[in-house]
Amino acid sequence: MMFQSRPVSLEDFNLICTFPRNEEETFFMSPRANYPLSVEQLMDLTKERCGQTVIMDEAGQVCGYANLYNVEEGSLCWLGSVIVSPDYRGKGAAEFLIREMMSIAKDEFHVKEVHLVCHNPNTRGLMFYSRMGFKPYDVVKRTNSEGEIIAGIPMKIGV
């Protein structure tokens, strides 16, 4: 399957809000978000973000979203709000999205490293980011949406 990317538009937010299927997926996308995700929540959560990007399939259907935050130009940035439509999981969409975000980070913000946080219940995400070359470098205590203690695992990759 072939994908393309473009900057997000406000019209995309309604569809993006349907990608997380439950409270856990919403938390993995953004720990500050509540399920079901609303356009207002997503706008509020991402107003300080940059490099907001969607990916689309050959037909132009939006199927993934991510953004960058805490950008230290010339040094590092953080990858956030990564989400792929359930219909496109396991089909290369996430890999394309992450590679696009790393290119944006490098080409537009001249960073040398991209960081992210993945949570220990998200085994699929941890394995995916590891396959992509991200390396864990710490473990931080986090609380999930049910108030349970989980591990936030910061990971980074050179770009």
Phi, psi and omega in degrees: 000137180259143180232158173228164177232160174200163175298146179294151170237158182304326180296338180285338190298323179303313181291316180303322181297342179273350185291315177289126186271348184198180182301318182296313179296325177296317178298316179299323179290314180202112182302340180272354183270155176242146178269139356284142181293134179248160177301319180298315177301311183298319178298317180294317182294332188251005185298333179264003185273159177230173180059027182296123191225142169244154171246153182227154174278185183300331181273000181087009179284122177294129184224004177195160183208146172200169177210177178238150177211170183046048181285123172250094187308134181083355184234281185210166172210171180245138177267131183219170175055033181290125178208139177236140177305137179307328181291345185246004179289141181078012183239014178093357182294315182296317179298315178300314181300313182295318178297320177298316181295322177294322177295316178299314180301316182286311187284322184267328185244359174055034180281159178256340180222144171244128180249158173206167172239128175240146185259146188302330176292344182270065182302317180301317178295316180300315180293320179298308182297323176298315177299328180284351178106000177288139180244131176290146180222005179192171171224127181237144181285129178229164175240128180278183185293342177264005179084008180275146177283128175227171179260129167267128185244100176293138179226155179214161177215144173279143179237000000 
